């Protein structure tokens, strides 16, 4: 995406390995966190991140994959951070 648009993108630069034609299914991470008692007030979310990791498959030059998303971004009412449990490839 960065190469085609010239705009900076976040995350791993996948180049040719990206699959773009897929429909993801799951639940908003925001909804899960609210149900566990995470406060919805923006001020209470500052400085925190939602961290995730996978040791299932190697990632590039590493033995695992991990990352984080600012809690404020996950809890945004217009956000789309999803705990995905389904993917359908569109052909």
N, C-alpha and C positions, 0 to 999 in steps of 0.2 A: 504494500500500500504506500509506504513512504517513497519508494522508488518511482511509483507512478504519479503520485500527487505532489511530491516535493515537500509535504508537510510531515513534521515529526510525529511519530506514533509511539505509544507506550508499550512496553513488554518486549518479548522476544521477536526479533526480525526473522520471520519464517521463510521469506523469499518464495521459492517455487513450491514449498511443501504445504501451503495453506489449502484447506477445503472450505469453499465459500458457500456451496449449495447444500445446506443442512437446516433442519428445523429442530430446535432444542426444546425439550420439555422438562419441567421441574417446578420448584416452588421458589418464590422470592426469598432471598436470604434475610431480607428485612423482616418478613413475617415470622420467620423462625426465631430471630433474635428478640423481637418484641414479645413473643410467647415465652421466652426464657427470662424476661424481666429487664432487658437492656433498655435504658431510658430513651425516650423519643426526643428529648430536648437536645438541640444541637450543642449547647454549651457543655453538656455532660459527655459528649462524644469526642471532643477535641483531644488530639494527641494519641488516640487509640487506633489500632489496626485490626482487621480480621486476617489472621494468618492461616495458610493452608499448605499442605505438603503431600507428595505422593512418592512412595518408594517402589511402586509397581513396575515402572519401566524407566530406563535411563533417559536422560534428557540432554541432548547435544554432548558436551564433554563432561557431564556429571553423572553421578549414580542415582540421583533423585531430582525431583522438581519441587520447588516451593516458591511462594510469593506472599504478598499481602495487599490488602486494599484498605484505604483509610475508612474508619468506621462511619464518618460523616457521609462518605460517598455511598456506602452500602445502605445506610438508613434514609437516604434522600427519597422522598415520596415519589419522585419521578425517575428514580434509579432503576436499574435493571439487573443488579447482581443476583444471579440465580444459582441455587444448588441444583444442578442439572442431573437428572437420572435417566434421561432418554435422549437419543439423537436419531433422527431419520434423515438419511441422505436423499436429496432430491435429484432425480435424474431426468 
